[in-house]
Amino acid sequence: MQDAILAMLAKEPSHGYDLGLRLRRALGPLGGSMNAGQVYVTLARLEKAGLVVQEKGDRPDRKVYALTQAGQERVAAWLTEVSRPKPDLVEFHLKLAAASASRLADPVELVGAQRRELMRRLHETQRAILAEPDGSTGGLLLEGVALRLQADLRWLEACERVWSKVEKESE
């Protein structure tokens, strides 16, 4: 969640409450279970790490947070990294939403990069399965890995369809 909050701050400085709303909106039905206090705890950690700073807001009782240079660099690195060993679906979904909102990266290109990495890993796994003796427990585990990778690839196809449409509508 830290990286998603940083990416949301890349668009503009914001209050913790607004960030929580944006995160819940980005998560859709899964956002309802998000603890609102988690955003504030995360912001405090990010401030301590030197990734965000407080700015003067419109009201003295509301803290406004903005990215530091180090925070901007971390967002840029997060948006280009490919998840390993398998993508965390919620984090990847937030990455796409944050990339779209901040205009720092093209969500469809991020999906493509993730797909290429998963395809590479699927090919490696398939080669390893062929090297295993029939009925081996190692082969069974590798088959599970291959099935998860295939499922993730199908989900990425759905992501590409939706984000291609979203990006066209926002032009």
C-alpha positions as CSV (number, residue, x, y, z in Angstrom):
1,M,0.0,0.0,0.0
2,Q,2.9,2.3,0.6
3,D,3.8,2.5,-3.1
4,A,0.2,3.1,-4.1
5,I,-0.1,6.0,-1.7
6,L,3.1,7.5,-3.0
7,A,1.9,7.1,-6.6
8,M,-1.4,8.8,-5.7
9,L,0.6,11.7,-4.2
10,A,2.5,12.0,-7.4
11,K,-0.5,13.5,-9.0
12,E,-1.0,16.1,-6.3
13,P,-0.4,16.7,-2.5
14,S,-3.3,15.3,-0.5
15,H,-4.9,14.8,2.9
16,G,-4.9,11.3,4.4
17,Y,-8.6,11.2,4.3
18,D,-8.7,11.9,0.5
19,L,-6.0,9.2,-0.1
20,G,-8.1,6.7,1.8
21,L,-11.1,7.5,-0.3
22,R,-9.1,7.2,-3.5
23,L,-7.7,3.8,-2.4
24,R,-11.1,2.5,-1.5
25,R,-12.5,3.7,-4.8
26,A,-9.6,2.0,-6.7
27,L,-10.2,-1.3,-4.9
28,G,-13.9,-1.3,-5.6
29,P,-15.7,-4.0,-3.5
30,L,-12.5,-5.0,-1.8
31,G,-12.0,-1.4,-0.6
32,G,-14.7,-1.7,2.0
33,S,-12.6,-3.8,4.2
34,M,-9.7,-1.4,4.2
35,N,-8.9,0.1,7.6
36,A,-8.9,3.9,7.3
37,G,-6.3,4.3,10.0
38,Q,-3.9,2.2,7.9
39,V,-3.5,5.2,5.6
40,Y,-2.4,7.5,8.4
41,V,0.0,4.9,9.8
42,T,1.5,4.4,6.3
43,L,1.8,8.2,5.8
44,A,3.7,8.5,9.1
45,R,6.1,5.7,8.0
46,L,6.6,7.3,4.6
47,E,7.4,10.6,6.3
48,K,9.8,9.0,8.7
49,A,11.5,7.3,5.7
50,G,11.9,10.7,3.9
51,L,9.5,9.8,1.1
52,V,6.8,12.4,1.9
53,V,6.7,15.7,3.7
54,Q,3.9,17.7,5.3
55,E,2.8,20.9,3.7
56,K,0.6,23.7,4.9
57,G,-3.0,22.8,4.1
58,D,-6.3,24.7,3.9
59,R,-7.0,24.0,7.6
60,P,-4.5,23.7,10.5
61,D,-6.0,20.5,11.7
62,R,-5.6,18.7,8.4
63,K,-2.2,17.5,7.3
64,V,-1.4,17.7,3.6
65,Y,1.3,15.3,2.3
66,A,3.5,15.7,-0.7
67,L,6.2,13.6,-2.3
68,T,9.9,14.3,-1.8
69,Q,12.4,13.7,-4.5
70,A,13.1,10.3,-3.0
71,G,9.4,9.6,-3.0
72,Q,9.2,10.4,-6.7
73,E,12.1,8.1,-7.4
74,R,10.5,5.3,-5.5
75,V,7.2,5.7,-7.4
76,A,9.1,5.6,-10.7
77,A,10.9,2.4,-9.7
78,W,7.7,0.8,-8.4
79,L,5.8,1.5,-11.6
80,T,8.5,-0.2,-13.7
81,E,9.2,-3.2,-11.5
82,V,7.7,-6.6,-12.4
83,S,6.3,-8.5,-9.4
84,R,8.1,-11.6,-8.3
85,P,7.6,-14.5,-7.7
86,K,3.9,-13.9,-8.7
87,P,2.0,-10.7,-8.9
88,D,0.0,-9.6,-5.8
89,L,-3.3,-8.9,-7.6
90,V,-4.4,-6.1,-5.3
91,E,-1.1,-4.4,-5.5
92,F,-0.9,-4.7,-9.2
93,H,-4.5,-3.4,-9.6
94,L,-3.5,-0.4,-7.4
95,K,-0.4,0.1,-9.5
96,L,-2.6,0.3,-12.7
97,A,-5.1,2.7,-11.0
98,A,-2.3,4.9,-9.7
99,A,-0.4,4.9,-13.0
100,S,-3.6,6.0,-14.8
101,A,-4.6,8.7,-12.3
102,S,-1.1,10.2,-12.1
103,R,-0.3,9.8,-15.8
104,L,3.2,8.6,-14.8
105,A,2.9,5.4,-16.8
106,D,0.5,3.7,-19.3
107,P,-1.4,1.0,-17.5
108,V,-1.6,-1.1,-20.7
109,E,2.2,-1.0,-21.0
110,L,2.5,-2.1,-17.4
111,V,0.2,-5.0,-18.1
112,G,2.4,-5.9,-21.2
113,A,5.6,-5.9,-19.1
114,Q,4.0,-8.1,-16.5
115,R,2.7,-10.5,-19.2
116,R,6.2,-10.8,-20.7
117,E,7.7,-11.7,-17.3
118,L,5.0,-14.2,-16.6
119,M,5.4,-15.8,-20.0
120,R,9.2,-16.1,-19.5
121,R,8.6,-17.8,-16.1
122,L,5.9,-20.1,-17.5
123,H,8.3,-21.3,-20.2
124,E,11.0,-21.9,-17.6
125,T,8.5,-23.8,-15.5
126,Q,7.4,-25.9,-18.4
127,R,11.0,-26.9,-19.2
128,A,11.5,-27.8,-15.6
129,I,8.3,-30.0,-15.6
130,L,9.7,-31.9,-18.6
131,A,12.9,-32.6,-16.8
132,E,11.0,-34.2,-13.8
133,P,10.2,-37.9,-13.7
134,D,6.5,-38.8,-14.1
135,G,4.6,-38.8,-10.8
136,S,7.3,-36.9,-8.9
137,T,6.3,-34.5,-6.1
138,G,8.6,-31.9,-7.6
139,G,6.7,-32.2,-10.9
140,L,3.4,-31.8,-9.0
141,L,4.6,-28.5,-7.4
142,L,5.9,-27.3,-10.8
143,E,2.5,-28.1,-12.3
144,G,0.9,-26.0,-9.6
145,V,3.2,-23.1,-10.4
146,A,2.4,-23.4,-14.1
147,L,-1.3,-23.4,-13.5
148,R,-1.0,-20.2,-11.3
149,L,1.0,-18.5,-14.0
150,Q,-1.6,-19.4,-16.6
151,A,-4.4,-18.1,-14.4
152,D,-2.4,-14.9,-13.9
153,L,-1.9,-14.5,-17.6
154,R,-5.6,-14.9,-18.2
155,W,-6.3,-12.2,-15.6
156,L,-3.8,-9.9,-17.3
157,E,-5.7,-10.3,-20.6
158,A,-8.8,-9.0,-18.8
159,C,-6.7,-6.2,-17.3
160,E,-5.6,-5.2,-20.8
161,R,-9.1,-5.2,-22.2
162,V,-10.5,-3.0,-19.4
163,W,-7.5,-0.6,-19.1
164,S,-7.4,-0.2,-22.9
165,K,-11.0,0.9,-22.8
166,V,-10.4,3.2,-19.7
167,E,-7.5,4.9,-21.4
168,K,-9.3,5.5,-24.6
169,E,-12.3,7.0,-22.7
170,S,-9.9,9.4,-20.9
171,E,-8.3,10.7,-24.0
